[in-house]
Amino acid sequence: MPIYKVKLKCKQEIAAGTMAFHFEKPAGFFYKAGQSADCTLINPAETDAEGNTRVFSLASAPYEADLIVATRMRDTAFKRVLKTMEPGTELTLDAPYGSFTLHNNASVPAVFLTGGIGVTPVKSIVLQAIHDNVPHRILVFYSNSRPEDAAFLDDLMKSHVTNPNYTFVGTMTQMEKSSREWHGESGLISKAMLLKYIVDLTLPIYYIDGPPAMVTAMRKLLSEAGVDDDNIRTEEFSGY
Ligand SMILES: Cc1cc2nc3c(=O)[nH]c(=O)nc-3n(C[C@H](O)[C@H](O)[C@H](O)COP(=O)(O)OP(=O)(O)OC[C@H]3O[C@@H](n4cnc5c(N)ncnc54)[C@H](O)[C@@H]3O)c2cc1C
């Protein structure tokens, strides 16, 4: 893939311990919603055994002006440097990679099962699909401990209101630790929860994306519900 240098435009906290970084999109850079990028720090002030590169999904939709990545700000050398980067600083982008992208056949519904920061490619795919007015039926199940932890929650919820083909199902697993109101689902994503919104679980193509433990649990749930392996696509955020 071509290698680009991209300039940081701005950064902001978008959920508890979670930041989004906006970069200038280089001329001639094209990607599909859901794809990812290898991001490398240039001459960072510090480094560690994991090195200066991390893979991040592009959380921005291709129609958006900026390239956006979002991450949980753990205390690693890479993220300490990223957090303190000033606007105008450049990093290297090796991209785009990956096939975690929406299928073409619009008669088959797309169901996204995601949690935590695994939401990044889902946000990109959903916003692009709505922007392009695609005919697919799209359902997103998004699990978090609390609304405070849920990055892009508003973007994904808002789109639900104006798009009859799109259903958003948020679920929280630790509302007792939250100070916000929540009127959505609670508890882990389960077969019973899916059946409230999907009549025949064997019809859709499923996109599971998040930490490896979540991907394993969701794949098991779907297999036990009789979903064909061919209809399950996964993206594991290794490193969590
Ligand atoms: C295709 C793909 C897309 C991805 N997209 C994203 C994305 O959009 N956003 C995103 O945030 N990540 C994404 N990731 C994961 C990302 O590449 C990093 O692995 C992740 O952010 C962890 O980086 P780190 O610097 O926090 O930890 P690293 O320094 O990479 O350390 C990883 C290892 O150390 C352990 N570790 C480090 N710090 C801690 C800690 N505080 N607590 C517990 N364990 C710790 C981890 O368990 C792991 O074993 C993606 C990964 C892939 C493969």
The ligand as a MOL file (V3000), in Angstrom:
LIG
                    3D

  0  0  0     0  0            999 V3000
M  V30 BEGIN CTAB
M  V30 COUNTS 53 58 0 0 0
M  V30 BEGIN ATOM
M  V30 1 C -7.5370 -4.5260 12.3110 0
M  V30 2 C -7.3550 -3.8390 13.6560 0
M  V30 3 C -7.9990 -2.6370 13.9040 0
M  V30 4 C -7.8210 -1.9860 15.1340 0
M  V30 5 N -8.4860 -0.8140 15.3610 0
M  V30 6 C -8.3530 -0.1840 16.5440 0
M  V30 7 C -9.0510 1.0350 16.8020 0
M  V30 8 O -9.7870 1.5750 15.9600 0
M  V30 9 N -8.8720 1.6130 18.0140 0
M  V30 10 C -8.0530 1.0430 18.9790 0
M  V30 11 O -7.9440 1.6050 20.0620 0
M  V30 12 N -7.4000 -0.0870 18.7610 0
M  V30 13 C -7.5130 -0.7220 17.5640 0
M  V30 14 N -6.8290 -1.8840 17.3440 0
M  V30 15 C -5.8980 -2.3610 18.3820 0
M  V30 16 C -4.6140 -1.5290 18.3270 0
M  V30 17 O -3.8510 -1.8740 17.1980 0
M  V30 18 C -3.7290 -1.7160 19.5760 0
M  V30 19 O -3.3530 -3.0490 19.6700 0
M  V30 20 C -4.4630 -1.3390 20.8410 0
M  V30 21 O -4.9210 0.0010 20.7410 0
M  V30 22 C -3.5280 -1.4980 22.0500 0
M  V30 23 O -2.4600 -0.6060 21.9320 0
M  V30 24 P -1.7180 -0.1230 23.2790 0
M  V30 25 O -0.6510 0.8480 22.8630 0
M  V30 26 O -2.7570 0.3240 24.2640 0
M  V30 27 O -1.0980 -1.4500 23.8450 0
M  V30 28 P 0.2860 -2.1480 23.3810 0
M  V30 29 O 1.4750 -1.3830 23.7940 0
M  V30 30 O 0.1560 -2.4710 21.9180 0
M  V30 31 O 0.2650 -3.4470 24.2370 0
M  V30 32 C -0.5000 -4.5230 23.9000 0
M  V30 33 C -0.2570 -5.5940 24.9240 0
M  V30 34 O 0.0060 -5.1060 26.2610 0
M  V30 35 C -1.1200 -5.2730 27.1010 0
M  V30 36 N -1.4410 -3.9750 27.7540 0
M  V30 37 C -0.8790 -2.7870 27.4860 0
M  V30 38 N -1.3840 -1.8250 28.2620 0
M  V30 39 C -2.2990 -2.4020 29.0510 0
M  V30 40 C -3.1630 -1.9350 30.0830 0
M  V30 41 N -3.2000 -0.6600 30.4860 0
M  V30 42 N -3.9930 -2.8340 30.6490 0
M  V30 43 C -3.9640 -4.1270 30.2660 0
M  V30 44 N -3.1560 -4.6130 29.3160 0
M  V30 45 C -2.3300 -3.7730 28.7250 0
M  V30 46 C -2.1990 -5.7390 26.1730 0
M  V30 47 O -3.0770 -6.6810 26.7340 0
M  V30 48 C -1.4480 -6.3950 25.0400 0
M  V30 49 O -1.0890 -7.7090 25.3280 0
M  V30 50 C -6.9800 -2.5500 16.1210 0
M  V30 51 C -6.3070 -3.7460 15.8740 0
M  V30 52 C -6.4890 -4.3840 14.6550 0
M  V30 53 C -5.7380 -5.6670 14.4040 0
M  V30 END ATOM
M  V30 BEGIN BOND
M  V30 1 1 1 2
M  V30 2 1 2 3
M  V30 3 2 2 52
M  V30 4 2 3 4
M  V30 5 1 4 5
M  V30 6 1 4 50
M  V30 7 2 5 6
M  V30 8 1 6 7
M  V30 9 1 6 13
M  V30 10 2 7 8
M  V30 11 1 7 9
M  V30 12 1 9 10
M  V30 13 2 10 11
M  V30 14 1 10 12
M  V30 15 2 12 13
M  V30 16 1 13 14
M  V30 17 1 14 15
M  V30 18 1 14 50
M  V30 19 1 15 16
M  V30 20 1 16 17
M  V30 21 1 16 18
M  V30 22 1 18 19
M  V30 23 1 18 20
M  V30 24 1 20 21
M  V30 25 1 20 22
M  V30 26 1 22 23
M  V30 27 1 23 24
M  V30 28 2 24 25
M  V30 29 1 24 26
M  V30 30 1 24 27
M  V30 31 1 27 28
M  V30 32 2 28 29
M  V30 33 1 28 30
M  V30 34 1 28 31
M  V30 35 1 31 32
M  V30 36 1 32 33
M  V30 37 1 33 34
M  V30 38 1 33 48
M  V30 39 1 34 35
M  V30 40 1 35 36
M  V30 41 1 35 46
M  V30 42 1 36 37
M  V30 43 1 36 45
M  V30 44 2 37 38
M  V30 45 1 38 39
M  V30 46 1 39 40
M  V30 47 2 39 45
M  V30 48 1 40 41
M  V30 49 2 40 42
M  V30 50 1 42 43
M  V30 51 2 43 44
M  V30 52 1 44 45
M  V30 53 1 46 47
M  V30 54 1 46 48
M  V30 55 1 48 49
M  V30 56 2 50 51
M  V30 57 1 51 52
M  V30 58 1 52 53
M  V30 END BOND
M  V30 END CTAB
M  END
